[in-house]
């Protein structure tokens, strides 16, 4: 299956910022995707219970997709959510906490409050991942 290109509808988000879709019953993790999108994905890894892929083309963008504010987004690895409107990010993060408490914590209808927005949504990062290429 690795190297195969598939069409996916993305339905959720992971805590690390990958979108989730399903193909023939298998969960596929897709970096830089958003729930509500239809995407063409090249599968880059396959395990027994899940696969990973990269977006080749966004067929139908979600309304919450925005142009990232940082020109290094997707390259340096410091941010995972800049392709998502900030208010939508807060909603996804609230839902992730609720889902984790339900699935892992076995709590039924946990009383999760909405995420509190930051006054400084950007310009607070204190690290970057840099790779040195041989010359």
N, C-alpha and C positions, 0 to 999 in steps of 0.2 A: 504494500500500500504506500510506502514512502516514495515520494516523487509524484504520486498521483494528484491530480487537481480535481477538487470536488466543489459543489455549491452547498453552502451552509446558511441556515438561519440562526443567528446568534440570540440566545435567550437569557443569559445571565452573566454575572461578573464574579471573578475570584478575588480573594483578598490581595493577591499580588498584582492585580490589574489586567489579567487575561480575560477575554470574553469566552463564553462557553457555548458550544453548539453540539448537536448530535448527528452522527452519520451512521446509518444502519445500526442504531442502538448504542454505538460507542461514543463516549464523551470526547470532544475535540476541543483543546485549549488553543485560543487564538489571540496572541498579543496584538494590541492596538485596535481591537474590534470593540463594538458596542452592542449591547442588547437592542434588538429591533432592527438590526441590519441584515441584509442578505449579501453574502460575500463569496467570492471565488477564492479558495484556499488551496495552497500546495501543502501536502502533508510532509512534514520534515522528520517526524519521529513517530514510531508506533510501539506501544507496549501491549500487554495482554488486555488491560482494562481501559486504556485511554490512548489518545493520539494527540500530537501537537502539529500545528500548521502555521503558515505565514500567509497573510493576505496578499493575493496577487492583484485583486481588483475588488473595489466596493461596488456592488451591483445596485444596491439601494441603501443609501446612507440613513442613519438614524437622525432624527431632528436635533438630538443633543450633541452631534459631532461638530467640533469647532477646529479652526486652524490653531495648532499649538503656538503658544507665545514665545517659546524658546527655539531658536534655530538649531540647537543641538538635540532637540527632543528625538528620541528613538535611536540616538547614536551613543550618547554618553552613559545611559543607564541610570541616571539620577532621578528621573521622574517616570511614573507609569500612567498617569491619568490626564495629561495635558490635551489629549484629543477630545476630551469630554467637557462640556459646559460645567462650570464650577457648581452651580446649584444642583445639577444632575449628579455630579460626583458625590455630593452630600447624601442624596437619596440612595444611590447605589451602596455607599458605605454603611448607611443605617440598615439597609436590607441585608447586607453581608453579616453584620453583627447579629441581627435577628435570626438569620438562617443558621449561623454557627451555633448559637445558643440552643436552637431547636434540634438541629441534627446531631451535634456533638454533645451538648449539655443535656439533651433529652428534656428540655423545658418546653412545656406547652404554652403557646402564646406569650413569650417573654415580654415584659414591659420595657421595651427599648425606646428611649427618647430619640428624637431627631438629632443628627450631628449638628454641632454648633459651628457655624461658619467662622473662619479665621478672618481677621481684619487684613492680614497680609497673605493672601492666597498664593502669591508668588514671591520670589526673591528671598527665600529663607533657607535654601539648600546649603549644606555645608560639606558636601562631598561630591566627587565625580569619579567615574571609572575611566581610567586612561589606559590605552594599549600602546605599546611601543612596537613599531614594525621594524623588521630588519632593513638596513639600508643597502 
